Amino acid sequence: MMDHTPKPLNTLQDLHDELSALDDEMRKNGVPPHARMFRAWRDFCLRRGLALNFRPTIEDPSPDDLSLGALTAHISNWFKQRYDTRSRIVYSPSIGVIDIDGDRLRMSVPMIQAGQVDVEINPARLGYRYRRIARSPRSLKDNLLNLLDGMTQQYANSLPPSAYAAVAEQAALIISVYNEMSARLANTLVKEAAVDLDSGALALMDGVSQGHARWSFLQAAEKSIKALLQFDGVPYDKYFKAGHNLYKLQELSTKLKGSKVMTSAVIDAVLCEAKVRYGEIPSSPTEAMAAYRNSLLIIREALKGIATQRRFGAAIYPGPFPDGHFDAIADCVPPGKP
């Protein structure tokens, strides 16, 4: 059992030693890496009787700055350096698929807790580290190219500006669906649909099982509609009998019946037989990609009917930010900072 008596913090190393001890204790207690930063911050505050802001008041403190405003940032930086990507919260939905002239790129959808995020498409700022916290009245910024796994400078430079609009449109749909789902994850059906969506995206990317991808997208769309029906008080036995038939499920919803978004063309692109899961019915990459995009339309349309407060707003620019909208100092982390 570690000694909980607080020791004076004279240097940054003193803080690091205390965080290391907290980390060891959490490891023994089975706390996963992605939960340790917040737990350590909480226990550090309780032990020392401090009321630190979880949102740091000093984002990039110097090593010799141990003021109250700097401690949260120091704690966060220690865990980022210790665990890197393992410290990220695992959640669903968290990935998407962007198609650029037949090239499929995995898009890592960032976790945005609240506020407004503006996203540009800018090869010149590929690799810039945009801040995860914005000071009012500024909004969070990001570069869509940074969200595409494996994006290289050469590939980014090869993209013609004429392709930006299509890429931005795909990303906007993915992010808007994530926004709708993440705001309703307390609903079990939505939670299951989010996992199906990620599973389908992974299968779509690996190219091995396009049938599994199609089935996952159908499941995600089906469960999203059933979540809406559940919210609107439709008896369980009615939508249970509808099974995987999206047409029958649509007919049960007064909000989706006659929808200009959920057309027969959209539904047909998502519908498939269970045999596709086992490869008994061949599925092409084109069919799987169409199922993905159209399932996103159905999911968004269904979840919009479930009243809630969305977590964030997003604007996707089909190119670089306009003049005056980006500040390298205010919107990015300086080079060399953790």
Phi and psi in degrees as GROMACS dihedral restraints (atoms count N, CA, C in turn):
[ dihedral_restraints ]
;  ai    aj    ak    al  type     phi  dphi    fc
    3     4     5     6     1   -77.6    20    10
    4     5     6     7     1   155.2    20    10
    6     7     8     9     1   -76.5    20    10
    7     8     9    10     1   121.0    20    10
    9    10    11    12     1   -90.8    20    10
   10    11    12    13     1     4.4    20    10
   12    13    14    15     1   -72.5    20    10
   13    14    15    16     1   119.8    20    10
   15    16    17    18     1   -62.8    20    10
   16    17    18    19     1   136.7    20    10
   18    19    20    21     1  -105.4    20    10
   19    20    21    22     1   152.7    20    10
   21    22    23    24     1   -58.6    20    10
   22    23    24    25     1   142.5    20    10
   24    25    26    27     1  -102.6    20    10
   25    26    27    28     1    99.1    20    10
   27    28    29    30     1   -98.0    20    10
   28    29    30    31     1   -26.6    20    10
   30    31    32    33     1  -137.6    20    10
   31    32    33    34     1   166.7    20    10
   33    34    35    36     1   -63.3    20    10
   34    35    36    37     1   -31.8    20    10
   36    37    38    39     1   -63.9    20    10
   37    38    39    40     1   -34.7    20    10
   39    40    41    42     1   -60.0    20    10
   40    41    42    43     1   -42.9    20    10
   42    43    44    45     1   -64.5    20    10
   43    44    45    46     1   -44.2    20    10
   45    46    47    48     1   -61.5    20    10
   46    47    48    49     1   -38.2    20    10
   48    49    50    51     1   -63.0    20    10
   49    50    51    52     1   -40.1    20    10
   51    52    53    54     1   -68.2    20    10
   52    53    54    55     1   -39.8    20    10
   54    55    56    57     1   -65.8    20    10
   55    56    57    58     1   -37.1    20    10
   57    58    59    60     1   -63.2    20    10
   58    59    60    61     1   -40.4    20    10
   60    61    62    63     1   -65.7    20    10
   61    62    63    64     1   -41.5    20    10
   63    64    65    66     1   -63.0    20    10
   64    65    66    67     1   -41.5    20    10
   66    67    68    69     1   -62.7    20    10
   67    68    69    70     1   -42.5    20    10
   69    70    71    72     1   -61.4    20    10
   70    71    72    73     1   -41.4    20    10
   72    73    74    75     1   -66.0    20    10
   73    74    75    76     1   -40.9    20    10
   75    76    77    78     1   -66.6    20    10
   76    77    78    79     1   -36.3    20    10
   78    79    80    81     1   -61.2    20    10
   79    80    81    82     1   -44.0    20    10
   81    82    83    84     1   -64.6    20    10
   82    83    84    85     1   -29.7    20    10
   84    85    86    87     1   -89.6    20    10
   85    86    87    88     1     3.1    20    10
   87    88    89    90     1    79.1    20    10
   88    89    90    91     1    19.0    20    10
   90    91    92    93     1   -74.7    20    10
   91    92    93    94     1   124.1    20    10
   93    94    95    96     1   -68.1    20    10
   94    95    96    97     1   153.9    20    10
   96    97    98    99     1   -53.5    20    10
   97    98    99   100     1   -38.1    20    10
   99   100   101   102     1   -69.1    20    10
  100   101   102   103     1   -16.0    20    10
  102   103   104   105     1  -100.6    20    10
  103   104   105   106     1    -4.7    20    10
  105   106   107   108     1   -76.3    20    10
  106   107   108   109     1   -33.4    20    10
  108   109   110   111     1   -61.7    20    10
  109   110   111   112     1   -50.7    20    10
  111   112   113   114     1   -64.6    20    10
  112   113   114   115     1   -41.1    20    10
  114   115   116   117     1   -62.8    20    10
  115   116   117   118     1   -41.8    20    10
  117   118   119   120     1   -65.9    20    10
  118   119   120   121     1   -41.5    20    10
  120   121   122   123     1   -61.0    20    10
  121   122   123   124     1   -44.8    20    10
  123   124   125   126     1   -62.5    20    10
  124   125   126   127     1   -49.3    20    10
  126   127   128   129     1   -66.1    20    10
  127   128   129   130     1   -36.0    20    10
  129   130   131   132     1   -61.4    20    10
  130   131   132   133     1   -44.7    20    10
  132   133   134   135     1   -64.8    20    10
  133   134   135   136     1   -44.7    20    10
  135   136   137   138     1   -64.2    20    10
  136   137   138   139     1   -42.7    20    10
  138   139   140   141     1   -66.0    20    10
  139   140   141   142     1   -36.0    20    10
  141   142   143   144     1  -100.5    20    10
  142   143   144   145     1     1.0    20    10
  144   145   146   147     1    65.2    20    10
  145   146   147   148     1    36.5    20    10
  147   148   149   150     1  -104.0    20    10
  148   149   150   151     1   149.8    20    10
  150   151   152   153     1  -115.5    20    10
  151   152   153   154     1    67.4    20    10
  153   154   155   156     1   -77.0    20    10
  154   155   156   157     1   148.9    20    10
  156   157   158   159     1   -78.8    20    10
  157   158   159   160     1   132.2    20    10
  159   160   161   162     1   -67.4    20    10
  160   161   162   163     1   -30.9    20    10
  162   163   164   165     1   -85.2    20    10
  163   164   165   166     1   108.8    20    10
  165   166   167   168     1   -61.5    20    10
  166   167   168   169     1   138.4    20    10
  168   169   170   171     1   -81.7    20    10
  169   170   171   172     1   -20.7    20    10
  171   172   173   174     1  -122.2    20    10
  172   173   174   175     1   112.2    20    10
  174   175   176   177     1   -80.4    20    10
  175   176   177   178     1   -36.6    20    10
  177   178   179   180     1  -125.9    20    10
  178   179   180   181     1    67.3    20    10
  180   181   182   183     1   -71.1    20    10
  181   182   183   184     1   151.7    20    10
  183   184   185   186     1   -74.9    20    10
  184   185   186   187     1   158.2    20    10
  186   187   188   189     1   -58.6    20    10
  187   188   189   190     1   -27.6    20    10
  189   190   191   192     1   -92.2    20    10
  190   191   192   193     1     3.6    20    10
  192   193   194   195     1   -93.1    20    10
  193   194   195   196     1   104.6    20    10
  195   196   197   198     1  -112.6    20    10
  196   197   198   199     1    29.1    20    10
  198   199   200   201     1   -70.2    20    10
  199   200   201   202     1   164.7    20    10
  201   202   203   204     1   -58.7    20    10
  202   203   204   205     1   -36.7    20    10
  204   205   206   207     1   -68.8    20    10
  205   206   207   208     1   -18.6    20    10
  207   208   209   210     1   -99.0    20    10
  208   209   210   211     1   -17.4    20    10
  210   211   212   213     1   -63.6    20    10
  211   212   213   214     1   -41.6    20    10
  213   214   215   216     1   -60.6    20    10
  214   215   216   217     1   -43.1    20    10
  216   217   218   219     1   -63.8    20    10
  217   218   219   220     1   -40.4    20    10
  219   220   221   222     1   -62.6    20    10
  220   221   222   223     1   -41.4    20    10
  222   223   224   225     1   -64.0    20    10
  223   224   225   226     1   -46.5    20    10
  225   226   227   228     1   -60.9    20    10
  226   227   228   229     1   -43.9    20    10
  228   229   230   231     1   -63.9    20    10
  229   230   231   232     1   -36.9    20    10
  231   232   233   234     1   -62.3    20    10
  232   233   234   235     1   -44.1    20    10
  234   235   236   237     1   -72.1    20    10
  235   236   237   238     1   -33.3    20    10
  237   238   239   240     1   -64.6    20    10
  238   239   240   241     1   -41.8    20    10
  240   241   242   243     1   -70.5    20    10
  241   242   243   244     1   -31.6    20    10
  243   244   245   246     1   -74.9    20    10
  244   245   246   247     1   -42.8    20    10
  246   247   248   249     1  -116.3    20    10
  247   248   249   250     1   -11.2    20    10
  249   250   251   252     1    50.6    20    10
  250   251   252   253     1  -125.7    20    10
  252   253   254   255     1   -68.8    20    10
  253   254   255   256     1   -19.9    20    10
  255   256   257   258     1   -69.0    20    10
  256   257   258   259     1   -15.8    20    10
  258   259   260   261     1   -84.4    20    10
  259   260   261   262     1    -5.6    20    10
  261   262   263   264     1   -75.8    20    10
  262   263   264   265     1   145.6    20    10
  264   265   266   267     1   -71.9    20    10
  265   266   267   268     1   132.2    20    10
  267   268   269   270     1   -88.0    20    10
  268   269   270   271     1   126.2    20    10
  270   271   272   273     1  -152.8    20    10
  271   272   273   274     1   167.1    20    10
  273   274   275   276     1  -134.6    20    10
  274   275   276   277     1   145.6    20    10
  276   277   278   279     1   -79.1    20    10
  277   278   279   280     1   145.7    20    10
  279   280   281   282     1  -134.3    20    10
  280   281   282   283     1    -6.3    20    10
  282   283   284   285     1  -132.2    20    10
  283   284   285   286     1   157.8    20    10
  285   286   287   288     1  -142.0    20    10
  286   287   288   289     1   175.5    20    10
  288   289   290   291     1  -128.6    20    10
  289   290   291   292     1   125.0    20    10
  291   292   293   294     1  -108.5    20    10
  292   293   294   295     1   132.6    20    10
  294   295   296   297     1  -105.3    20    10
  295   296   297   298     1   121.6    20    10
  297   298   299   300     1  -119.7    20    10
  298   299   300   301     1    98.1    20    10
  300   301   302   303     1    51.0    20    10
  301   302   303   304     1    43.6    20    10
  303   304   305   306     1    94.2    20    10
  304   305   306   307     1   -15.7    20    10
  306   307   308   309     1   -86.1    20    10
  307   308   309   310     1   123.9    20    10
  309   310   311   312     1   -96.0    20    10
  310   311   312   313     1   127.5    20    10
  312   313   314   315     1  -121.6    20    10
  313   314   315   316     1   134.5    20    10
  315   316   317   318     1   -76.6    20    10
  316   317   318   319     1   129.5    20    10
  318   319   320   321     1  -106.5    20    10
  319   320   321   322     1   122.4    20    10
  321   322   323   324     1   -88.9    20    10
  322   323   324   325     1   110.3    20    10
  324   325   326   327     1   -80.5    20    10
  325   326   327   328     1   120.1    20    10
  327   328   329   330     1   -71.3    20    10
  328   329   330   331     1   151.9    20    10
  330   331   332   333     1   -81.7    20    10
  331   332   333   334     1   118.4    20    10
  333   334   335   336     1  -118.1    20    10
  334   335   336   337     1   116.4    20    10
  336   337   338   339     1   -76.5    20    10
  337   338   339   340     1   -39.3    20    10
  339   340   341   342     1  -170.3    20    10
  340   341   342   343     1   163.7    20    10
  342   343   344   345     1    99.4    20    10
  343   344   345   346     1  -158.5    20    10
  345   346   347   348     1  -118.9    20    10
  346   347   348   349     1   136.0    20    10
  348   349   350   351     1  -124.7    20    10
  349   350   351   352     1   132.6    20    10
  351   352   353   354     1  -111.7    20    10
  352   353   354   355     1   131.1    20    10
  354   355   356   357     1  -122.3    20    10
  355   356   357   358     1   129.2    20    10
  357   358   359   360     1  -107.4    20    10
  358   359   360   361     1   166.7    20    10
  360   361   362   363     1  -117.3    20    10
  361   362   363   364     1   105.4    20    10
  363   364   365   366     1  -146.9    20    10
  364   365   366   367     1   100.1    20    10
  366   367   368   369     1   -58.2    20    10
  367   368   369   370     1   -30.1    20    10
  369   370   371   372     1   -67.6    20    10
  370   371   372   373     1   -21.5    20    10
  372   373   374   375     1  -112.5    20    10
  373   374   375   376     1    22.5    20    10
  375   376   377   378     1   -63.1    20    10
  376   377   378   379     1   129.0    20    10
  378   379   380   381     1    93.8    20    10
  379   380   381   382     1    -9.7    20    10
  381   382   383   384     1   -63.4    20    10
  382   383   384   385     1   142.5    20    10
  384   385   386   387     1   -99.7    20    10
  385   386   387   388     1    98.8    20    10
  387   388   389   390     1   -76.0    20    10
  388   389   390   391     1   144.2    20    10
  390   391   392   393     1   -66.9    20    10
  391   392   393   394     1   144.9    20    10
  393   394   395   396     1   -91.6    20    10
  394   395   396   397     1    -4.7    20    10
  396   397   398   399     1  -129.5    20    10
  397   398   399   400     1   132.8    20    10
  399   400   401   402     1  -114.5    20    10
  400   401   402   403     1   139.0    20    10
  402   403   404   405     1   -91.5    20    10
  403   404   405   406     1   127.1    20    10
  405   406   407   408     1   -54.6    20    10
  406   407   408   409     1   138.1    20    10
  408   409   410   411     1   -93.7    20    10
  409   410   411   412     1    13.5    20    10
  411   412   413   414     1   -75.6    20    10
  412   413   414   415     1   152.3    20    10
  414   415   416   417     1  -102.6    20    10
  415   416   417   418     1   161.6    20    10
  417   418   419   420     1   -63.2    20    10
  418   419   420   421     1   145.8    20    10
  420   421   422   423     1  -122.7    20    10
  421   422   423   424     1   155.7    20    10
  423   424   425   426     1  -160.2    20    10
  424   425   426   427     1   168.7    20    10
  426   427   428   429     1  -119.6    20    10
  427   428   429   430     1   119.9    20    10
  429   430   431   432     1   -55.9    20    10
  430   431   432   433     1   -33.7    20    10
  432   433   434   435     1   -64.6    20    10
  433   434   435   436     1   -29.2    20    10
  435   436   437   438     1   -70.6    20    10
  436   437   438   439     1   -20.6    20    10
  438   439   440   441     1   -87.6    20    10
  439   440   441   442     1    -7.1    20    10
  441   442   443   444     1   -95.2    20    10
  442   443   444   445     1   113.6    20    10
  444   445   446   447     1   -59.9    20    10
  445   446   447   448     1   134.2    20    10
  447   448   449   450     1    78.8    20    10
  448   449   450   451     1     7.7    20    10
  450   451   452   453     1   -65.3    20    10
  451   452   453   454     1   127.8    20    10
  453   454   455   456     1  -108.3    20    10
  454   455   456   457     1   161.9    20    10
  456   457   458   459     1   -63.7    20    10
  457   458   459   460     1   -39.1    20    10
  459   460   461   462     1   -64.5    20    10
  460   461   462   463     1   -43.3    20    10
  462   463   464   465     1   -65.5    20    10
  463   464   465   466     1   -43.8    20    10
  465   466   467   468     1   -60.3    20    10
  466   467   468   469     1   -42.0    20    10
  468   469   470   471     1   -67.1    20    10
  469   470   471   472     1   -25.0    20    10
  471   472   473   474     1   -79.6    20    10
  472   473   474   475     1   -13.6    20    10
  474   475   476   477     1   -71.3    20    10
  475   476   477   478     1   123.0    20    10
  477   478   479   480     1   -72.7    20    10
  478   479   480   481     1   141.6    20    10
  480   481   482   483     1   -53.6    20    10
  481   482   483   484     1   -25.6    20    10
  483   484   485   486     1   -66.5    20    10
  484   485   486   487     1   -17.4    20    10
  486   487   488   489     1   -88.0    20    10
  487   488   489   490     1   -12.8    20    10
  489   490   491   492     1   -60.8    20    10
  490   491   492   493     1   -39.8    20    10
  492   493   494   495     1   -62.6    20    10
  493   494   495   496     1   -43.1    20    10
  495   496   497   498     1   -66.7    20    10
  496   497   498   499     1   -39.2    20    10
  498   499   500   501     1   -65.4    20    10
  499   500   501   502     1   -43.7    20    10
  501   502   503   504     1   -62.9    20    10
  502   503   504   505     1   -39.0    20    10
  504   505   506   507     1   -64.2    20    10
  505   506   507   508     1   -42.9    20    10
  507   508   509   510     1   -63.3    20    10
  508   509   510   511     1   -45.5    20    10
  510   511   512   513     1   -64.0    20    10
  511   512   513   514     1   -39.1    20    10
  513   514   515   516     1   -62.0    20    10
  514   515   516   517     1   -40.0    20    10
  516   517   518   519     1   -65.6    20    10
  517   518   519   520     1   -44.5    20    10
  519   520   521   522     1   -61.4    20    10
  520   521   522   523     1   -48.2    20    10
  522   523   524   525     1   -66.8    20    10
  523   524   525   526     1   -38.1    20    10
  525   526   527   528     1   -66.4    20    10
  526   527   528   529     1   -37.5    20    10
  528   529   530   531     1   -66.8    20    10
  529   530   531   532     1   -41.9    20    10
  531   532   533   534     1   -59.1    20    10
  532   533   534   535     1   -40.8    20    10
  534   535   536   537     1   -61.2    20    10
  535   536   537   538     1   -45.3    20    10
  537   538   539   540     1   -65.1    20    10
  538   539   540   541     1   -42.1    20    10
  540   541   542   543     1   -71.2    20    10
  541   542   543   544     1   -46.1    20    10
  543   544   545   546     1   -64.5    20    10
  544   545   546   547     1   -25.4    20    10
  546   547   548   549     1   -77.1    20    10
  547   548   549   550     1   -11.7    20    10
  549   550   551   552     1  -126.7    20    10
  550   551   552   553     1    22.6    20    10
  552   553   554   555     1   -68.6    20    10
  553   554   555   556     1    -8.9    20    10
  555   556   557   558     1   -69.2    20    10
  556   557   558   559     1   -20.2    20    10
  558   559   560   561     1   -82.6    20    10
  559   560   561   562     1   124.6    20    10
  561   562   563   564     1   -60.0    20    10
  562   563   564   565     1   -40.8    20    10
  564   565   566   567     1   -65.3    20    10
  565   566   567   568     1   -39.2    20    10
  567   568   569   570     1   -66.5    20    10
  568   569   570   571     1   -40.1    20    10
  570   571   572   573     1   -60.4    20    10
  571   572   573   574     1   -44.2    20    10
  573   574   575   576     1   -66.4    20    10
  574   575   576   577     1   -37.5    20    10
  576   577   578   579     1   -64.2    20    10
  577   578   579   580     1   -36.3    20    10
  579   580   581   582     1   -64.1    20    10
  580   581   582   583     1   -41.0    20    10
  582   583   584   585     1   -66.0    20    10
  583   584   585   586     1   -40.8    20    10
  585   586   587   588     1   -61.1    20    10
  586   587   588   589     1   -40.4    20    10
  588   589   590   591     1   -63.8    20    10
  589   590   591   592     1   -44.4    20    10
  591   592   593   594     1   -65.1    20    10
  592   593   594   595     1   -40.6    20    10
  594   595   596   597     1   -61.4    20    10
  595   596   597   598     1   -42.5    20    10
  597   598   599   600     1   -66.0    20    10
  598   599   600   601     1   -39.7    20    10
  600   601   602   603     1   -64.1    20    10
  601   602   603   604     1   -39.8    20    10
  603   604   605   606     1   -64.3    20    10
  604   605   606   607     1   -43.2    20    10
  606   607   608   609     1   -66.4    20    10
  607   608   609   610     1   -35.7    20    10
  609   610   611   612     1   -63.9    20    10
  610   611   612   613     1   -37.4    20    10
  612   613   614   615     1   -76.1    20    10
  613   614   615   616     1   -37.6    20    10
  615   616   617   618     1   -75.0    20    10
  616   617   618   619     1   -18.3    20    10
  618   619   620   621     1    72.5    20    10
  619   620   621   622     1     2.7    20    10
  621   622   623   624     1   -85.7    20    10
  622   623   624   625     1   -44.7    20    10
  624   625   626   627     1  -127.8    20    10
  625   626   627   628     1    83.8    20    10
  627   628   629   630     1   -67.9    20    10
  628   629   630   631     1   -28.8    20    10
  630   631   632   633     1   -66.0    20    10
  631   632   633   634     1   -40.8    20    10
  633   634   635   636     1   -63.4    20    10
  634   635   636   637     1   -39.1    20    10
  636   637   638   639     1   -60.3    20    10
  637   638   639   640     1   -47.5    20    10
  639   640   641   642     1   -61.5    20    10
  640   641   642   643     1   -43.4    20    10
  642   643   644   645     1   -64.7    20    10
  643   644   645   646     1   -38.8    20    10
  645   646   647   648     1   -64.0    20    10
  646   647   648   649     1   -40.3    20    10
  648   649   650   651     1   -68.4    20    10
  649   650   651   652     1   -37.2    20    10
  651   652   653   654     1   -62.4    20    10
  652   653   654   655     1   -44.1    20    10
  654   655   656   657     1   -61.2    20    10
  655   656   657   658     1   -41.9    20    10
  657   658   659   660     1   -63.8    20    10
  658   659   660   661     1   -42.7    20    10
  660   661   662   663     1   -66.6    20    10
  661   662   663   664     1   -45.1    20    10
  663   664   665   666     1   -58.5    20    10
  664   665   666   667     1   -48.0    20    10
  666   667   668   669     1   -68.6    20    10
  667   668   669   670     1   -30.9    20    10
  669   670   671   672     1   -67.3    20    10
  670   671   672   673     1   -41.7    20    10
  672   673   674   675     1   -65.6    20    10
  673   674   675   676     1   -42.1    20    10
  675   676   677   678     1   -65.0    20    10
  676   677   678   679     1   -32.1    20    10
  678   679   680   681     1   -63.7    20    10
  679   680   681   682     1   -39.7    20    10
  681   682   683   684     1   -65.7    20    10
  682   683   684   685     1   -45.1    20    10
  684   685   686   687     1   -61.5    20    10
  685   686   687   688     1   -41.0    20    10
  687   688   689   690     1   -60.9    20    10
  688   689   690   691     1   -44.6    20    10
  690   691   692   693     1   -62.1    20    10
  691   692   693   694     1   -37.2    20    10
  693   694   695   696     1   -85.1    20    10
  694   695   696   697     1     3.7    20    10
  696   697   698   699     1    82.8    20    10
  697   698   699   700     1    16.9    20    10
  699   700   701   702     1   -70.1    20    10
  700   701   702   703     1   130.2    20    10
  702   703   704   705     1   -56.2    20    10
  703   704   705   706     1   141.1    20    10
  705   706   707   708     1   -56.7    20    10
  706   707   708   709     1   -42.5    20    10
  708   709   710   711     1   -62.7    20    10
  709   710   711   712     1   -27.1    20    10
  711   712   713   714     1   -70.6    20    10
  712   713   714   715     1   -49.5    20    10
  714   715   716   717     1   -80.5    20    10
  715   716   717   718     1   -17.9    20    10
  717   718   719   720     1   -67.6    20    10
  718   719   720   721     1   -42.3    20    10
  720   721   722   723     1   -65.7    20    10
  721   722   723   724     1   -25.1    20    10
  723   724   725   726     1   -70.9    20    10
  724   725   726   727     1   -19.4    20    10
  726   727   728   729     1    58.8    20    10
  727   728   729   730     1  -128.6    20    10
  729   730   731   732     1   -97.8    20    10
  730   731   732   733     1     7.7    20    10
  732   733   734   735     1   -80.3    20    10
  733   734   735   736     1   105.5    20    10
  735   736   737   738     1   -66.1    20    10
  736   737   738   739     1   -30.0    20    10
  738   739   740   741     1   -64.9    20    10
  739   740   741   742     1   -44.7    20    10
  741   742   743   744     1   -65.9    20    10
  742   743   744   745     1   -38.8    20    10
  744   745   746   747     1   -65.7    20    10
  745   746   747   748     1   -39.6    20    10
  747   748   749   750     1   -62.0    20    10
  748   749   750   751     1   -39.8    20    10
  750   751   752   753     1   -64.0    20    10
  751   752   753   754     1   -25.8    20    10
  753   754   755   756     1   -79.4    20    10
  754   755   756   757     1   -11.8    20    10
  756   757   758   759     1  -106.9    20    10
  757   758   759   760     1   121.5    20    10
  759   760   761   762     1   -68.2    20    10
  760   761   762   763     1   -21.8    20    10
  762   763   764   765     1   -84.1    20    10
  763   764   765   766     1   -27.2    20    10
  765   766   767   768     1  -100.7    20    10
  766   767   768   769     1   -21.8    20    10
  768   769   770   771     1   -63.0    20    10
  769   770   771   772     1   124.4    20    10
  771   772   773   774     1    80.4    20    10
  772   773   774   775     1    11.9    20    10
  774   775   776   777     1   -60.7    20    10
  775   776   777   778     1   135.7    20    10
  777   778   779   780     1   -76.9    20    10
  778   779   780   781     1   -14.3    20    10
  780   781   782   783     1   -91.5    20    10
  781   782   783   784     1   -46.9    20    10
  783   784   785   786     1   -85.9    20    10
  784   785   786   787     1    69.1    20    10
  786   787   788   789     1   -83.4    20    10
  787   788   789   790     1   171.9    20    10
  789   790   791   792     1   -63.7    20    10
  790   791   792   793     1   -34.1    20    10
  792   793   794   795     1   -64.8    20    10
  793   794   795   796     1   -40.2    20    10
  795   796   797   798     1   -67.0    20    10
  796   797   798   799     1   -46.1    20    10
  798   799   800   801     1   -63.2    20    10
  799   800   801   802     1   -44.9    20    10
  801   802   803   804     1   -62.3    20    10
  802   803   804   805     1   -31.8    20    10
  804   805   806   807     1   -69.2    20    10
  805   806   807   808     1   -23.5    20    10
  807   808   809   810     1   -96.8    20    10
  808   809   810   811     1   -35.7    20    10
  810   811   812   813     1   -60.3    20    10
  811   812   813   814     1   140.2    20    10
  813   814   815   816     1  -158.8    20    10
  814   815   816   817     1   161.7    20    10
  816   817   818   819     1   -86.3    20    10
  817   818   819   820     1   156.3    20    10
  819   820   821   822     1   -61.1    20    10
  820   821   822   823     1   -24.1    20    10
  822   823   824   825     1   -63.7    20    10
  823   824   825   826     1   -18.1    20    10
  825   826   827   828     1   -65.0    20    10
  826   827   828   829     1   -26.2    20    10
  828   829   830   831     1   -63.0    20    10
  829   830   831   832     1   -29.6    20    10
  831   832   833   834     1  -104.9    20    10
  832   833   834   835     1     6.2    20    10
  834   835   836   837     1    76.2    20    10
  835   836   837   838     1     8.1    20    10
  837   838   839   840     1   -69.9    20    10
  838   839   840   841     1   -26.6    20    10
  840   841   842   843     1  -116.9    20    10
  841   842   843   844     1   115.8    20    10
  843   844   845   846     1   -61.4    20    10
  844   845   846   847     1   145.2    20    10
  846   847   848   849     1  -129.3    20    10
  847   848   849   850     1   130.8    20    10
  849   850   851   852     1   -90.8    20    10
  850   851   852   853     1   158.3    20    10
  852   853   854   855     1   -57.2    20    10
  853   854   855   856     1   -34.6    20    10
  855   856   857   858     1   -65.4    20    10
  856   857   858   859     1   -42.8    20    10
  858   859   860   861     1   -64.4    20    10
  859   860   861   862     1   -40.7    20    10
  861   862   863   864     1   -66.4    20    10
  862   863   864   865     1   -40.8    20    10
  864   865   866   867     1   -67.2    20    10
  865   866   867   868     1   -38.7    20    10
  867   868   869   870     1   -65.2    20    10
  868   869   870   871     1   -39.7    20    10
  870   871   872   873     1   -62.2    20    10
  871   872   873   874     1   -39.1    20    10
  873   874   875   876     1   -62.3    20    10
  874   875   876   877     1   -55.1    20    10
  876   877   878   879     1   -62.0    20    10
  877   878   879   880     1   -42.2    20    10
  879   880   881   882     1   -74.3    20    10
  880   881   882   883     1   -30.4    20    10
  882   883   884   885     1   -65.0    20    10
  883   884   885   886     1   -35.8    20    10
  885   886   887   888     1   -61.4    20    10
  886   887   888   889     1   -39.9    20    10
  888   889   890   891     1   -63.4    20    10
  889   890   891   892     1   -42.7    20    10
  891   892   893   894     1   -66.5    20    10
  892   893   894   895     1   -44.6    20    10
  894   895   896   897     1   -59.6    20    10
  895   896   897   898     1   -47.5    20    10
  897   898   899   900     1   -63.8    20    10
  898   899   900   901     1   -42.7    20    10
  900   901   902   903     1   -63.2    20    10
  901   902   903   904     1   -40.2    20    10
  903   904   905   906     1   -70.6    20    10
  904   905   906   907     1   -46.2    20    10
  906   907   908   909     1   -71.4    20    10
  907   908   909   910     1   -24.9    20    10
  909   910   911   912     1   -61.1    20    10
  910   911   912   913     1   -22.4    20    10
  912   913   914   915     1   -81.5    20    10
  913   914   915   916     1    -5.9    20    10
  915   916   917   918     1   -99.4    20    10
  916   917   918   919     1   109.5    20    10
  918   919   920   921     1   -61.5    20    10
  919   920   921   922     1   131.2    20    10
  921   922   923   924     1  -169.1    20    10
  922   923   924   925     1   178.1    20    10
  924   925   926   927     1  -105.3    20    10
  925   926   927   928     1   120.9    20    10
  927   928   929   930     1   -71.9    20    10
  928   929   930   931     1   152.6    20    10
  930   931   932   933     1   -78.0    20    10
  931   932   933   934     1   -33.6    20    10
  933   934   935   936     1  -154.1    20    10
  934   935   936   937     1   168.8    20    10
  936   937   938   939     1  -116.1    20    10
  937   938   939   940     1   151.9    20    10
  939   940   941   942     1  -140.4    20    10
  940   941   942   943     1   142.5    20    10
  942   943   944   945     1  -128.9    20    10
  943   944   945   946     1   124.0    20    10
  945   946   947   948     1  -105.5    20    10
  946   947   948   949     1   117.5    20    10
  948   949   950   951     1   -90.8    20    10
  949   950   951   952     1   129.6    20    10
  951   952   953   954     1   -79.6    20    10
  952   953   954   955     1    53.1    20    10
  954   955   956   957     1   155.4    20    10
  955   956   957   958     1  -169.1    20    10
  957   958   959   960     1   -64.9    20    10
  958   959   960   961     1   156.9    20    10
  960   961   962   963     1   -59.4    20    10
  961   962   963   964     1   146.5    20    10
  963   964   965   966     1   -67.0    20    10
  964   965   966   967     1   160.4    20    10
  966   967   968   969     1   -54.6    20    10
  967   968   969   970     1   135.3    20    10
  969   970   971   972     1    88.4    20    10
  970   971   972   973     1    -7.0    20    10
  972   973   974   975     1   -94.6    20    10
  973   974   975   976     1   -11.0    20    10
  975   976   977   978     1  -128.9    20    10
  976   977   978   979     1   135.9    20    10
  978   979   980   981     1  -130.2    20    10
  979   980   981   982     1   117.7    20    10
  981   982   983   984     1   -59.8    20    10
  982   983   984   985     1   -31.5    20    10
  984   985   986   987     1   -82.1    20    10
  985   986   987   988     1   -46.2    20    10
  987   988   989   990     1   -74.5    20    10
  988   989   990   991     1   -30.6    20    10
  990   991   992   993     1  -103.7    20    10
  991   992   993   994     1    -8.1    20    10
  993   994   995   996     1  -129.0    20    10
  994   995   996   997     1   155.9    20    10
  996   997   998   999     1   -83.1    20    10
  997   998   999  1000     1   129.9    20    10
  999  1000  1001  1002     1   -58.8    20    10
 1000  1001  1002  1003     1   146.8    20    10
 1002  1003  1004  1005     1   -56.5    20    10
 1003  1004  1005  1006     1   140.4    20    10
 1005  1006  1007  1008     1    90.6    20    10
 1006  1007  1008  1009     1   -12.8    20    10
 1008  1009  1010  1011     1   -84.2    20    10
 1009  1010  1011  1012     1   144.6    20    10
